Amino acid sequence: MVIGVRVPRRLKRELEELGINYSEEVRKFLENLVRKKKADRIMRELEDLERSIGRIRGNLSAELIREDRG
């Protein structure tokens, strides 16, 4: 898929003069943005879940291990 972005000619010229592969940089930026937004959404969902179930008392993992061994 192709996404077009308008930039001033001066900026495009400067990017080219500096040898910056702007299409690669834009691709990396968008990939990082998507990764960050997904992480933010997951964190919000976890916070909502935590609020809905409340705090877990004690050391639940130790209790579950003891239960499995018993």
mmJSON file of the N, C-alpha and C atoms, coordinates in Angstrom:
{"data_MODEL":{"atom_site":{
"group_PDB":["ATOM","ATOM","ATOM","ATOM","ATOM","ATOM","ATOM","ATOM","ATOM","ATOM","ATOM","ATOM","ATOM","ATOM","ATOM","ATOM","ATOM","ATOM","ATOM","ATOM","ATOM","ATOM","ATOM","ATOM","ATOM","ATOM","ATOM","ATOM","ATOM","ATOM","ATOM","ATOM","ATOM","ATOM","ATOM","ATOM","ATOM","ATOM","ATOM","ATOM","ATOM","ATOM","ATOM","ATOM","ATOM","ATOM","ATOM","ATOM","ATOM","ATOM","ATOM","ATOM","ATOM","ATOM","ATOM","ATOM","ATOM","ATOM","ATOM","ATOM","ATOM","ATOM","ATOM","ATOM","ATOM","ATOM","ATOM","ATOM","ATOM","ATOM","ATOM","ATOM","ATOM","ATOM","ATOM","ATOM","ATOM","ATOM","ATOM","ATOM","ATOM","ATOM","ATOM","ATOM","ATOM","ATOM","ATOM","ATOM","ATOM","ATOM","ATOM","ATOM","ATOM","ATOM","ATOM","ATOM","ATOM","ATOM","ATOM","ATOM","ATOM","ATOM","ATOM","ATOM","ATOM","ATOM","ATOM","ATOM","ATOM","ATOM","ATOM","ATOM","ATOM","ATOM","ATOM","ATOM","ATOM","ATOM","ATOM","ATOM","ATOM","ATOM","ATOM","ATOM","ATOM","ATOM","ATOM","ATOM","ATOM","ATOM","ATOM","ATOM","ATOM","ATOM","ATOM","ATOM","ATOM","ATOM","ATOM","ATOM","ATOM","ATOM","ATOM","ATOM","ATOM","ATOM","ATOM","ATOM","ATOM","ATOM","ATOM","ATOM","ATOM","ATOM","ATOM","ATOM","ATOM","ATOM","ATOM","ATOM","ATOM","ATOM","ATOM","ATOM","ATOM","ATOM","ATOM","ATOM","ATOM","ATOM","ATOM","ATOM","ATOM","ATOM","ATOM","ATOM","ATOM","ATOM","ATOM","ATOM","ATOM","ATOM","ATOM","ATOM","ATOM","ATOM","ATOM","ATOM","ATOM","ATOM","ATOM","ATOM","ATOM","ATOM","ATOM","ATOM","ATOM","ATOM","ATOM","ATOM","ATOM","ATOM","ATOM","ATOM","ATOM","ATOM","ATOM","ATOM","ATOM","ATOM"],
"id":[1,2,3,4,5,6,7,8,9,10,11,12,13,14,15,16,17,18,19,20,21,22,23,24,25,26,27,28,29,30,31,32,33,34,35,36,37,38,39,40,41,42,43,44,45,46,47,48,49,50,51,52,53,54,55,56,57,58,59,60,61,62,63,64,65,66,67,68,69,70,71,72,73,74,75,76,77,78,79,80,81,82,83,84,85,86,87,88,89,90,91,92,93,94,95,96,97,98,99,100,101,102,103,104,105,106,107,108,109,110,111,112,113,114,115,116,117,118,119,120,121,122,123,124,125,126,127,128,129,130,131,132,133,134,135,136,137,138,139,140,141,142,143,144,145,146,147,148,149,150,151,152,153,154,155,156,157,158,159,160,161,162,163,164,165,166,167,168,169,170,171,172,173,174,175,176,177,178,179,180,181,182,183,184,185,186,187,188,189,190,191,192,193,194,195,196,197,198,199,200,201,202,203,204,205,206,207,208,209,210],
"type_symbol":["N","C","C","N","C","C","N","C","C","N","C","C","N","C","C","N","C","C","N","C","C","N","C","C","N","C","C","N","C","C","N","C","C","N","C","C","N","C","C","N","C","C","N","C","C","N","C","C","N","C","C","N","C","C","N","C","C","N","C","C","N","C","C","N","C","C","N","C","C","N","C","C","N","C","C","N","C","C","N","C","C","N","C","C","N","C","C","N","C","C","N","C","C","N","C","C","N","C","C","N","C","C","N","C","C","N","C","C","N","C","C","N","C","C","N","C","C","N","C","C","N","C","C","N","C","C","N","C","C","N","C","C","N","C","C","N","C","C","N","C","C","N","C","C","N","C","C","N","C","C","N","C","C","N","C","C","N","C","C","N","C","C","N","C","C","N","C","C","N","C","C","N","C","C","N","C","C","N","C","C","N","C","C","N","C","C","N","C","C","N","C","C","N","C","C","N","C","C","N","C","C","N","C","C","N","C","C","N","C","C"],
"label_atom_id":["N","CA","C","N","CA","C","N","CA","C","N","CA","C","N","CA","C","N","CA","C","N","CA","C","N","CA","C","N","CA","C","N","CA","C","N","CA","C","N","CA","C","N","CA","C","N","CA","C","N","CA","C","N","CA","C","N","CA","C","N","CA","C","N","CA","C","N","CA","C","N","CA","C","N","CA","C","N","CA","C","N","CA","C","N","CA","C","N","CA","C","N","CA","C","N","CA","C","N","CA","C","N","CA","C","N","CA","C","N","CA","C","N","CA","C","N","CA","C","N","CA","C","N","CA","C","N","CA","C","N","CA","C","N","CA","C","N","CA","C","N","CA","C","N","CA","C","N","CA","C","N","CA","C","N","CA","C","N","CA","C","N","CA","C","N","CA","C","N","CA","C","N","CA","C","N","CA","C","N","CA","C","N","CA","C","N","CA","C","N","CA","C","N","CA","C","N","CA","C","N","CA","C","N","CA","C","N","CA","C","N","CA","C","N","CA","C","N","CA","C","N","CA","C","N","CA","C","N","CA","C","N","CA","C","N","CA","C","N","CA","C","N","CA","C"],
"label_alt_id":[null,null,null,null,null,null,null,null,null,null,null,null,null,null,null,null,null,null,null,null,null,null,null,null,null,null,null,null,null,null,null,null,null,null,null,null,null,null,null,null,null,null,null,null,null,null,null,null,null,null,null,null,null,null,null,null,null,null,null,null,null,null,null,null,null,null,null,null,null,null,null,null,null,null,null,null,null,null,null,null,null,null,null,null,null,null,null,null,null,null,null,null,null,null,null,null,null,null,null,null,null,null,null,null,null,null,null,null,null,null,null,null,null,null,null,null,null,null,null,null,null,null,null,null,null,null,null,null,null,null,null,null,null,null,null,null,null,null,null,null,null,null,null,null,null,null,null,null,null,null,null,null,null,null,null,null,null,null,null,null,null,null,null,null,null,null,null,null,null,null,null,null,null,null,null,null,null,null,null,null,null,null,null,null,null,null,null,null,null,null,null,null,null,null,null,null,null,null,null,null,null,null,null,null,null,null,null,null,null,null],
"label_comp_id":["MET","MET","MET","VAL","VAL","VAL","ILE","ILE","ILE","GLY","GLY","GLY","VAL","VAL","VAL","ARG","ARG","ARG","VAL","VAL","VAL","PRO","PRO","PRO","ARG","ARG","ARG","ARG","ARG","ARG","LEU","LEU","LEU","LYS","LYS","LYS","ARG","ARG","ARG","GLU","GLU","GLU","LEU","LEU","LEU","GLU","GLU","GLU","GLU","GLU","GLU","LEU","LEU","LEU","GLY","GLY","GLY","ILE","ILE","ILE","ASN","ASN","ASN","TYR","TYR","TYR","SER","SER","SER","GLU","GLU","GLU","GLU","GLU","GLU","VAL","VAL","VAL","ARG","ARG","ARG","LYS","LYS","LYS","PHE","PHE","PHE","LEU","LEU","LEU","GLU","GLU","GLU","ASN","ASN","ASN","LEU","LEU","LEU","VAL","VAL","VAL","ARG","ARG","ARG","LYS","LYS","LYS","LYS","LYS","LYS","LYS","LYS","LYS","ALA","ALA","ALA","ASP","ASP","ASP","ARG","ARG","ARG","ILE","ILE","ILE","MET","MET","MET","ARG","ARG","ARG","GLU","GLU","GLU","LEU","LEU","LEU","GLU","GLU","GLU","ASP","ASP","ASP","LEU","LEU","LEU","GLU","GLU","GLU","ARG","ARG","ARG","SER","SER","SER","ILE","ILE","ILE","GLY","GLY","GLY","ARG","ARG","ARG","ILE","ILE","ILE","ARG","ARG","ARG","GLY","GLY","GLY","ASN","ASN","ASN","LEU","LEU","LEU","SER","SER","SER","ALA","ALA","ALA","GLU","GLU","GLU","LEU","LEU","LEU","ILE","ILE","ILE","ARG","ARG","ARG","GLU","GLU","GLU","ASP","ASP","ASP","ARG","ARG","ARG","GLY","GLY","GLY"],
"label_asym_id":["A","A","A","A","A","A","A","A","A","A","A","A","A","A","A","A","A","A","A","A","A","A","A","A","A","A","A","A","A","A","A","A","A","A","A","A","A","A","A","A","A","A","A","A","A","A","A","A","A","A","A","A","A","A","A","A","A","A","A","A","A","A","A","A","A","A","A","A","A","A","A","A","A","A","A","A","A","A","A","A","A","A","A","A","A","A","A","A","A","A","A","A","A","A","A","A","A","A","A","A","A","A","A","A","A","A","A","A","A","A","A","A","A","A","A","A","A","A","A","A","A","A","A","A","A","A","A","A","A","A","A","A","A","A","A","A","A","A","A","A","A","A","A","A","A","A","A","A","A","A","A","A","A","A","A","A","A","A","A","A","A","A","A","A","A","A","A","A","A","A","A","A","A","A","A","A","A","A","A","A","A","A","A","A","A","A","A","A","A","A","A","A","A","A","A","A","A","A","A","A","A","A","A","A","A","A","A","A","A","A"],
"label_entity_id":["1","1","1","1","1","1","1","1","1","1","1","1","1","1","1","1","1","1","1","1","1","1","1","1","1","1","1","1","1","1","1","1","1","1","1","1","1","1","1","1","1","1","1","1","1","1","1","1","1","1","1","1","1","1","1","1","1","1","1","1","1","1","1","1","1","1","1","1","1","1","1","1","1","1","1","1","1","1","1","1","1","1","1","1","1","1","1","1","1","1","1","1","1","1","1","1","1","1","1","1","1","1","1","1","1","1","1","1","1","1","1","1","1","1","1","1","1","1","1","1","1","1","1","1","1","1","1","1","1","1","1","1","1","1","1","1","1","1","1","1","1","1","1","1","1","1","1","1","1","1","1","1","1","1","1","1","1","1","1","1","1","1","1","1","1","1","1","1","1","1","1","1","1","1","1","1","1","1","1","1","1","1","1","1","1","1","1","1","1","1","1","1","1","1","1","1","1","1","1","1","1","1","1","1","1","1","1","1","1","1"],
"label_seq_id":[1,1,1,2,2,2,3,3,3,4,4,4,5,5,5,6,6,6,7,7,7,8,8,8,9,9,9,10,10,10,11,11,11,12,12,12,13,13,13,14,14,14,15,15,15,16,16,16,17,17,17,18,18,18,19,19,19,20,20,20,21,21,21,22,22,22,23,23,23,24,24,24,25,25,25,26,26,26,27,27,27,28,28,28,29,29,29,30,30,30,31,31,31,32,32,32,33,33,33,34,34,34,35,35,35,36,36,36,37,37,37,38,38,38,39,39,39,40,40,40,41,41,41,42,42,42,43,43,43,44,44,44,45,45,45,46,46,46,47,47,47,48,48,48,49,49,49,50,50,50,51,51,51,52,52,52,53,53,53,54,54,54,55,55,55,56,56,56,57,57,57,58,58,58,59,59,59,60,60,60,61,61,61,62,62,62,63,63,63,64,64,64,65,65,65,66,66,66,67,67,67,68,68,68,69,69,69,70,70,70],
"pdbx_PDB_ins_code":[null,null,null,null,null,null,null,null,null,null,null,null,null,null,null,null,null,null,null,null,null,null,null,null,null,null,null,null,null,null,null,null,null,null,null,null,null,null,null,null,null,null,null,null,null,null,null,null,null,null,null,null,null,null,null,null,null,null,null,null,null,null,null,null,null,null,null,null,null,null,null,null,null,null,null,null,null,null,null,null,null,null,null,null,null,null,null,null,null,null,null,null,null,null,null,null,null,null,null,null,null,null,null,null,null,null,null,null,null,null,null,null,null,null,null,null,null,null,null,null,null,null,null,null,null,null,null,null,null,null,null,null,null,null,null,null,null,null,null,null,null,null,null,null,null,null,null,null,null,null,null,null,null,null,null,null,null,null,null,null,null,null,null,null,null,null,null,null,null,null,null,null,null,null,null,null,null,null,null,null,null,null,null,null,null,null,null,null,null,null,null,null,null,null,null,null,null,null,null,null,null,null,null,null,null,null,null,null,null,null],
"Cartn_x":[0.84,0.0,0.889,0.431,1.186,0.415,1.133,0.555,1.342,0.643,1.309,1.323,2.445,2.589,3.16,2.541,3.053,4.025,5.185,6.179,6.681,7.106,7.65,8.874,9.046,10.181,11.511,11.616,12.842,13.171,12.159,12.381,12.806,12.134,12.497,13.933,14.303,15.662,16.683,16.379,17.299,17.443,16.333,16.39,17.291,17.124,17.935,19.406,19.679,21.065,21.752,20.983,21.539,21.57,21.063,21.074,20.088,19.029,18.023,16.996,16.812,15.801,14.463,13.784,12.591,11.456,11.357,10.277,10.504,11.751,12.07,11.825,12.205,12.001,10.514,9.703,8.259,7.683,8.133,7.666,8.003,9.243,9.64,8.805,8.593,7.799,6.391,5.77,4.405,4.357,5.351,5.406,5.529,6.396,6.558,5.293,4.625,3.382,2.316,2.183,1.198,1.54,2.817,3.254,2.914,3.186,2.918,1.418,0.627,-0.823,-1.427,-0.935,-1.417,-1.062,0.155,0.581,-0.267,-0.546,-1.389,-2.782,-3.332,-4.671,-4.685,-3.666,-3.59,-3.474,-2.666,-2.529,-3.866,-4.601,-5.925,-6.864,-6.833,-7.686,-7.306,-6.009,-5.557,-5.975,-5.858,-6.289,-7.784,-8.565,-10.015,-10.325,-9.606,-9.806,-9.446,-8.346,-7.918,-8.97,-9.521,-10.572,-11.813,-12.137,-13.368,-13.23,-12.032,-11.883,-11.33,-10.788,-10.244,-8.854,-8.299,-6.955,-6.988,-5.93,-5.807,-4.989,-5.498,-4.848,-3.674,-2.699,-1.591,-0.763,-0.085,0.79,0.066,-0.746,-1.588,-0.766,0.367,1.161,1.652,2.094,2.546,1.399,0.223,-0.946,-1.308,-1.26,-1.609,-0.595,0.679,1.714,1.501,1.24,0.988,-0.232,-1.262,-2.463,-2.153,-1.356,-0.994,-0.162,0.706,1.573,0.828,-0.258,-0.975,-1.863],
"Cartn_y":[-1.169,0.0,1.236,2.263,3.504,4.601,5.362,6.524,7.731,8.738,9.944,10.996,11.688,12.74,13.968,15.104,16.347,16.996,17.325,18.059,19.223,20.279,21.398,20.956,21.54,21.18,21.354,22.424,22.691,21.517,20.992,19.868,18.624,18.334,17.171,17.299,18.479,18.722,18.509,19.024,18.856,17.381,16.659,15.224,14.499,14.819,14.18,14.566,15.852,16.301,15.596,15.307,14.64,13.122,12.625,11.188,10.419,11.106,10.464,9.765,8.473,7.702,7.973,9.022,9.476,8.468,7.688,6.69,5.638,5.249,4.28,4.895,6.149,6.83,6.969,7.293,7.407,6.037,4.995,3.634,3.239,3.505,3.18,3.955,5.245,6.069,5.504,5.135,4.601,3.26,2.404,1.127,1.342,2.274,2.577,3.188,4.038,4.653,3.592,2.655,1.578,0.725,0.383,-0.416,0.297,1.604,2.384,2.474,2.725,2.846,1.522,0.395,-0.918,-1.153,-0.804,-0.972,-0.098,1.143,2.032,1.438,0.891,0.302,-0.91,-1.751,-2.924,-2.491,-1.464,-0.972,-0.45,0.288,0.78,-0.388,-1.416,-2.58,-3.303,-3.422,-4.062,-3.256,-1.933,-1.084,-1.217,-1.261,-1.45,-2.796,-3.835,-5.172,-5.194,-4.569,-4.524,-3.825,-2.714,-2.015,-2.881,-3.647,-4.451,-5.662,-6.26,-7.433,-7.072,-5.878,-5.46,-6.021,-5.692,-6.144,-7.601,-8.316,-9.709,-9.724,-10.402,-10.401,-11.366,-11.059,-11.969,-12.318,-13.448,-13.932,-15.054,-14.672,-15.623,-16.696,-16.326,-17.321,-18.415,-18.045,-19.045,-19.957,-19.37,-20.169,-21.165,-20.716,-21.592,-22.72,-22.433,-23.469,-24.514,-24.054,-24.984,-25.872,-25.248,-25.996,-27.089,-26.733,-27.714,-28.861,-28.571,-29.586,-30.476,-29.95,-30.67,-31.729],
"Cartn_z":[0.0,0.0,0.0,-0.607,-0.69,0.028,0.856,1.527,1.053,0.574,0.112,1.21,1.319,2.314,1.626,1.853,1.264,2.244,1.724,2.513,1.658,2.3,1.521,0.71,-0.456,-1.318,-0.589,0.187,0.932,1.849,2.548,3.461,2.685,1.585,0.772,0.266,-0.161,-0.657,0.466,1.663,2.795,3.177,3.176,3.477,2.487,1.216,0.179,0.313,0.601,0.766,1.927,2.979,4.15,4.0,2.883,2.631,3.501,3.915,4.766,3.887,4.148,3.436,4.121,3.668,4.364,4.321,3.282,3.246,4.329,4.538,5.594,6.972,7.142,8.425,8.748,7.758,7.971,8.319,7.634,7.909,9.345,9.776,11.152,12.165,11.876,12.775,12.928,11.809,11.863,12.587,12.371,13.076,14.582,14.993,16.416,17.001,16.234,16.689,16.926,16.0,16.152,17.372,17.547,18.698,20.008,20.07,21.276,21.547,20.522,20.703,21.159,20.602,21.041,22.505,22.892,24.28,25.208,24.791,25.594,25.765,24.683,24.749,25.685,25.596,26.468,27.93,28.192,29.566,30.097,29.274,29.705,29.995,29.13,29.343,30.629,30.901,32.143,33.366,33.274,34.382,34.627,33.54,33.679,34.317,33.89,34.44,35.919,36.265,37.664,38.52,38.008,38.754,38.916,37.895,37.954,38.874,38.994,39.864,41.226,41.36,42.644,42.879,44.022,44.373,44.817,44.532,44.952,46.229,47.238,48.544,48.576,49.399,49.662,48.451,48.571,47.521,46.778,45.822,45.103,44.403,43.814,43.084,44.026,45.225,46.192,46.611,46.814,47.188,46.085,44.846,43.726,43.58,43.786,43.707,44.799,46.023,47.122,46.81,46.254,45.891,44.877,43.849,42.824,43.383,44.351,44.931,45.911,46.469,47.524,47.069],
"occupancy":[1.0,1.0,1.0,1.0,1.0,1.0,1.0,1.0,1.0,1.0,1.0,1.0,1.0,1.0,1.0,1.0,1.0,1.0,1.0,1.0,1.0,1.0,1.0,1.0,1.0,1.0,1.0,1.0,1.0,1.0,1.0,1.0,1.0,1.0,1.0,1.0,1.0,1.0,1.0,1.0,1.0,1.0,1.0,1.0,1.0,1.0,1.0,1.0,1.0,1.0,1.0,1.0,1.0,1.0,1.0,1.0,1.0,1.0,1.0,1.0,1.0,1.0,1.0,1.0,1.0,1.0,1.0,1.0,1.0,1.0,1.0,1.0,1.0,1.0,1.0,1.0,1.0,1.0,1.0,1.0,1.0,1.0,1.0,1.0,1.0,1.0,1.0,1.0,1.0,1.0,1.0,1.0,1.0,1.0,1.0,1.0,1.0,1.0,1.0,1.0,1.0,1.0,1.0,1.0,1.0,1.0,1.0,1.0,1.0,1.0,1.0,1.0,1.0,1.0,1.0,1.0,1.0,1.0,1.0,1.0,1.0,1.0,1.0,1.0,1.0,1.0,1.0,1.0,1.0,1.0,1.0,1.0,1.0,1.0,1.0,1.0,1.0,1.0,1.0,1.0,1.0,1.0,1.0,1.0,1.0,1.0,1.0,1.0,1.0,1.0,1.0,1.0,1.0,1.0,1.0,1.0,1.0,1.0,1.0,1.0,1.0,1.0,1.0,1.0,1.0,1.0,1.0,1.0,1.0,1.0,1.0,1.0,1.0,1.0,1.0,1.0,1.0,1.0,1.0,1.0,1.0,1.0,1.0,1.0,1.0,1.0,1.0,1.0,1.0,1.0,1.0,1.0,1.0,1.0,1.0,1.0,1.0,1.0,1.0,1.0,1.0,1.0,1.0,1.0,1.0,1.0,1.0,1.0,1.0,1.0],
"B_iso_or_equiv":[0.0,0.0,0.0,0.0,0.0,0.0,0.0,0.0,0.0,0.0,0.0,0.0,0.0,0.0,0.0,0.0,0.0,0.0,0.0,0.0,0.0,0.0,0.0,0.0,0.0,0.0,0.0,0.0,0.0,0.0,0.0,0.0,0.0,0.0,0.0,0.0,0.0,0.0,0.0,0.0,0.0,0.0,0.0,0.0,0.0,0.0,0.0,0.0,0.0,0.0,0.0,0.0,0.0,0.0,0.0,0.0,0.0,0.0,0.0,0.0,0.0,0.0,0.0,0.0,0.0,0.0,0.0,0.0,0.0,0.0,0.0,0.0,0.0,0.0,0.0,0.0,0.0,0.0,0.0,0.0,0.0,0.0,0.0,0.0,0.0,0.0,0.0,0.0,0.0,0.0,0.0,0.0,0.0,0.0,0.0,0.0,0.0,0.0,0.0,0.0,0.0,0.0,0.0,0.0,0.0,0.0,0.0,0.0,0.0,0.0,0.0,0.0,0.0,0.0,0.0,0.0,0.0,0.0,0.0,0.0,0.0,0.0,0.0,0.0,0.0,0.0,0.0,0.0,0.0,0.0,0.0,0.0,0.0,0.0,0.0,0.0,0.0,0.0,0.0,0.0,0.0,0.0,0.0,0.0,0.0,0.0,0.0,0.0,0.0,0.0,0.0,0.0,0.0,0.0,0.0,0.0,0.0,0.0,0.0,0.0,0.0,0.0,0.0,0.0,0.0,0.0,0.0,0.0,0.0,0.0,0.0,0.0,0.0,0.0,0.0,0.0,0.0,0.0,0.0,0.0,0.0,0.0,0.0,0.0,0.0,0.0,0.0,0.0,0.0,0.0,0.0,0.0,0.0,0.0,0.0,0.0,0.0,0.0,0.0,0.0,0.0,0.0,0.0,0.0,0.0,0.0,0.0,0.0,0.0,0.0],
"pdbx_formal_charge":[null,null,null,null,null,null,null,null,null,null,null,null,null,null,null,null,null,null,null,null,null,null,null,null,null,null,null,null,null,null,null,null,null,null,null,null,null,null,null,null,null,null,null,null,null,null,null,null,null,null,null,null,null,null,null,null,null,null,null,null,null,null,null,null,null,null,null,null,null,null,null,null,null,null,null,null,null,null,null,null,null,null,null,null,null,null,null,null,null,null,null,null,null,null,null,null,null,null,null,null,null,null,null,null,null,null,null,null,null,null,null,null,null,null,null,null,null,null,null,null,null,null,null,null,null,null,null,null,null,null,null,null,null,null,null,null,null,null,null,null,null,null,null,null,null,null,null,null,null,null,null,null,null,null,null,null,null,null,null,null,null,null,null,null,null,null,null,null,null,null,null,null,null,null,null,null,null,null,null,null,null,null,null,null,null,null,null,null,null,null,null,null,null,null,null,null,null,null,null,null,null,null,null,null,null,null,null,null,null,null],
"auth_seq_id":[1,1,1,2,2,2,3,3,3,4,4,4,5,5,5,6,6,6,7,7,7,8,8,8,9,9,9,10,10,10,11,11,11,12,12,12,13,13,13,14,14,14,15,15,15,16,16,16,17,17,17,18,18,18,19,19,19,20,20,20,21,21,21,22,22,22,23,23,23,24,24,24,25,25,25,26,26,26,27,27,27,28,28,28,29,29,29,30,30,30,31,31,31,32,32,32,33,33,33,34,34,34,35,35,35,36,36,36,37,37,37,38,38,38,39,39,39,40,40,40,41,41,41,42,42,42,43,43,43,44,44,44,45,45,45,46,46,46,47,47,47,48,48,48,49,49,49,50,50,50,51,51,51,52,52,52,53,53,53,54,54,54,55,55,55,56,56,56,57,57,57,58,58,58,59,59,59,60,60,60,61,61,61,62,62,62,63,63,63,64,64,64,65,65,65,66,66,66,67,67,67,68,68,68,69,69,69,70,70,70],
"auth_comp_id":["MET","MET","MET","VAL","VAL","VAL","ILE","ILE","ILE","GLY","GLY","GLY","VAL","VAL","VAL","ARG","ARG","ARG","VAL","VAL","VAL","PRO","PRO","PRO","ARG","ARG","ARG","ARG","ARG","ARG","LEU","LEU","LEU","LYS","LYS","LYS","ARG","ARG","ARG","GLU","GLU","GLU","LEU","LEU","LEU","GLU","GLU","GLU","GLU","GLU","GLU","LEU","LEU","LEU","GLY","GLY","GLY","ILE","ILE","ILE","ASN","ASN","ASN","TYR","TYR","TYR","SER","SER","SER","GLU","GLU","GLU","GLU","GLU","GLU","VAL","VAL","VAL","ARG","ARG","ARG","LYS","LYS","LYS","PHE","PHE","PHE","LEU","LEU","LEU","GLU","GLU","GLU","ASN","ASN","ASN","LEU","LEU","LEU","VAL","VAL","VAL","ARG","ARG","ARG","LYS","LYS","LYS","LYS","LYS","LYS","LYS","LYS","LYS","ALA","ALA","ALA","ASP","ASP","ASP","ARG","ARG","ARG","ILE","ILE","ILE","MET","MET","MET","ARG","ARG","ARG","GLU","GLU","GLU","LEU","LEU","LEU","GLU","GLU","GLU","ASP","ASP","ASP","LEU","LEU","LEU","GLU","GLU","GLU","ARG","ARG","ARG","SER","SER","SER","ILE","ILE","ILE","GLY","GLY","GLY","ARG","ARG","ARG","ILE","ILE","ILE","ARG","ARG","ARG","GLY","GLY","GLY","ASN","ASN","ASN","LEU","LEU","LEU","SER","SER","SER","ALA","ALA","ALA","GLU","GLU","GLU","LEU","LEU","LEU","ILE","ILE","ILE","ARG","ARG","ARG","GLU","GLU","GLU","ASP","ASP","ASP","ARG","ARG","ARG","GLY","GLY","GLY"],
"auth_asym_id":["A","A","A","A","A","A","A","A","A","A","A","A","A","A","A","A","A","A","A","A","A","A","A","A","A","A","A","A","A","A","A","A","A","A","A","A","A","A","A","A","A","A","A","A","A","A","A","A","A","A","A","A","A","A","A","A","A","A","A","A","A","A","A","A","A","A","A","A","A","A","A","A","A","A","A","A","A","A","A","A","A","A","A","A","A","A","A","A","A","A","A","A","A","A","A","A","A","A","A","A","A","A","A","A","A","A","A","A","A","A","A","A","A","A","A","A","A","A","A","A","A","A","A","A","A","A","A","A","A","A","A","A","A","A","A","A","A","A","A","A","A","A","A","A","A","A","A","A","A","A","A","A","A","A","A","A","A","A","A","A","A","A","A","A","A","A","A","A","A","A","A","A","A","A","A","A","A","A","A","A","A","A","A","A","A","A","A","A","A","A","A","A","A","A","A","A","A","A","A","A","A","A","A","A","A","A","A","A","A","A"],
"auth_atom_id":["N","CA","C","N","CA","C","N","CA","C","N","CA","C","N","CA","C","N","CA","C","N","CA","C","N","CA","C","N","CA","C","N","CA","C","N","CA","C","N","CA","C","N","CA","C","N","CA","C","N","CA","C","N","CA","C","N","CA","C","N","CA","C","N","CA","C","N","CA","C","N","CA","C","N","CA","C","N","CA","C","N","CA","C","N","CA","C","N","CA","C","N","CA","C","N","CA","C","N","CA","C","N","CA","C","N","CA","C","N","CA","C","N","CA","C","N","CA","C","N","CA","C","N","CA","C","N","CA","C","N","CA","C","N","CA","C","N","CA","C","N","CA","C","N","CA","C","N","CA","C","N","CA","C","N","CA","C","N","CA","C","N","CA","C","N","CA","C","N","CA","C","N","CA","C","N","CA","C","N","CA","C","N","CA","C","N","CA","C","N","CA","C","N","CA","C","N","CA","C","N","CA","C","N","CA","C","N","CA","C","N","CA","C","N","CA","C","N","CA","C","N","CA","C","N","CA","C","N","CA","C","N","CA","C","N","CA","C","N","CA","C","N","CA","C"],
"pdbx_PDB_model_num":[1,1,1,1,1,1,1,1,1,1,1,1,1,1,1,1,1,1,1,1,1,1,1,1,1,1,1,1,1,1,1,1,1,1,1,1,1,1,1,1,1,1,1,1,1,1,1,1,1,1,1,1,1,1,1,1,1,1,1,1,1,1,1,1,1,1,1,1,1,1,1,1,1,1,1,1,1,1,1,1,1,1,1,1,1,1,1,1,1,1,1,1,1,1,1,1,1,1,1,1,1,1,1,1,1,1,1,1,1,1,1,1,1,1,1,1,1,1,1,1,1,1,1,1,1,1,1,1,1,1,1,1,1,1,1,1,1,1,1,1,1,1,1,1,1,1,1,1,1,1,1,1,1,1,1,1,1,1,1,1,1,1,1,1,1,1,1,1,1,1,1,1,1,1,1,1,1,1,1,1,1,1,1,1,1,1,1,1,1,1,1,1,1,1,1,1,1,1,1,1,1,1,1,1,1,1,1,1,1,1]
}}}
